Amino acid sequence: MVDTVTFTGFWPLRQPLPSRRKLGLAPGVKCWVGASGEVLESVECSLPKLLFGHNGRVIESQSQIDRALAKLVEILSRIACMPDVTEWRVSRVDMVWNYNLPALALITAHAALRVPGFGLGANLFNGGQTVSWRAWRSQLILTFYNKSKQMHVPGSVLRAEISLRGNQLNRRLNGQNWSDFSVLYGMYRGIMVRIPAIQSPGIAANLQEAIGCVPLAYRQQIFAQVAHKPGRTRRRWRQRSEAYAARLSGTFHWEKILPKDGPPKAVCVTPKVTRRVAKKIQALNNYA
């Protein structure tokens, strides 16, 4: 559930290090030293990379969070005097899950939706392969993409990622423990279920649905020609077109995908064992 986490603090180093530089301590662990070269000021860690060697697999339980944090504490304690992890100040938490769902179809279908809590509509990237919403000065970011494609392996695995930072993170945590799996899932699900349902169309019932039959580039050109129309009208037309383009087999809503008592079974995307990946895994074993 939890992926990248950023901590800030003022932790004395055991010996001086180069100041104002990013240091890679282990796979998935980066840190920044203060101007004096004597204190550690910031740490960024991808917990799945630290625990598994890659982030194609997600953290699925409280025990995995605890194991990853214990390993992080061990690594950081070699260079700095670290307090108990409960005293660390967290400034960013990324929450992710992998789904055995048709990635491109759902990215296309979500592209025209307005998600409550996000002031602006979605942005498409990578030729329509990634869709993202941003809010509150990018302190809240929601992103869908094909994790298999990102890791250059066959398949279609939809990854839904939520990044919380600064005031947005503090407000949603409301004093709760950020490393509690149930707290993380509650925040994640609370945002995901607010995404509007996507209706599955039948045959093209109108011009907007017929537009969904053409490629993405042409759809964008067509809707650029009606920029003079009211915003709500354009959004409604785009939602119909994108839902038709996705050709979903039935009505889709995240509330059906994400039960209240816990997440569904996660999908693991395993990277190819290239020389680079093997080197990272070997480096991770050296820190074990």
Steps between C-alpha positions, in 0.01 A plus 500: 500500500772747596768569239725808514528682834693819578619596848651826620698553820824615656698186573872527598737307272753259646765660277489800261373440146491717185241775553202583279533176304269208437645178635380153399541267796321192366254410222201731552664711774617857437600762754608863507761646736473853641725794411730433795567144386430380853123435501261290297203715396289292263446135407299360210431128484310269268400233752419233236840549334670474836307186596465316167764655274243657263168684526299277268380331817299698756510499880204276591500478881598665825781249551658601170486868597668418831772294331574773247520770768726283717735458203492876433583577864793260487641662186462859622641418843832416336554865407284697748364493854136418427214525753216249511311486170182624673676835552587552133312782329340377178436753220394275213324164471425326170234228514473252212325180396523278193180367341437223252294736285525621137730798551460687172121465490459635853750781446305604193166476682622709797663770287191720475383468861501778758597349836363673813781662698703576188440849368599427141428219259735219406818526294606229257869418456715255304270488201193420707675234712487700826224710654552728800310749717664762724361713782610731779827616340588142409470390863242244384569306179303208355655303213403192295745323270596159366767366736592218261573746222702721734717203597531384136341159554199341322153537649253761616501584872328819607678689777303764691728729698413776749768739623430706814733776614522790743171633637292250303684213666474649850130578460408153381713324759344713776752380758485132398807285442611534137658151504178322607384288204131542586539880522674510163233285336224715651653816351560330166151355471339826615647680199449222246130441567427867431588447134170502306368175356559430130198380309545235233335613175340273244491597135585862427183681600613848399778698337710519818509122531576464130804725550625238745556267205785710362860502634596720795685760291192558284271518803719774645489693172122474483447630852748781438254628240225543761713692752242782482236279662436523878740297712229269638378422150848414376565277803171315451576438132854383578379264773262334257766473230774366726266249668401372157865487387585282802233241405461377857289189543297650785462799728825560687532651848789483744268433792444152353874443459610618846318331794481685830678230698815487288645520148454233234781264409789697354676416176879475490686628194839330487776682310725329252819380667736729310853569609382827658222329698735222612747762623226672704389171654860417589542843661180444697625162624819667618292719733291210629 
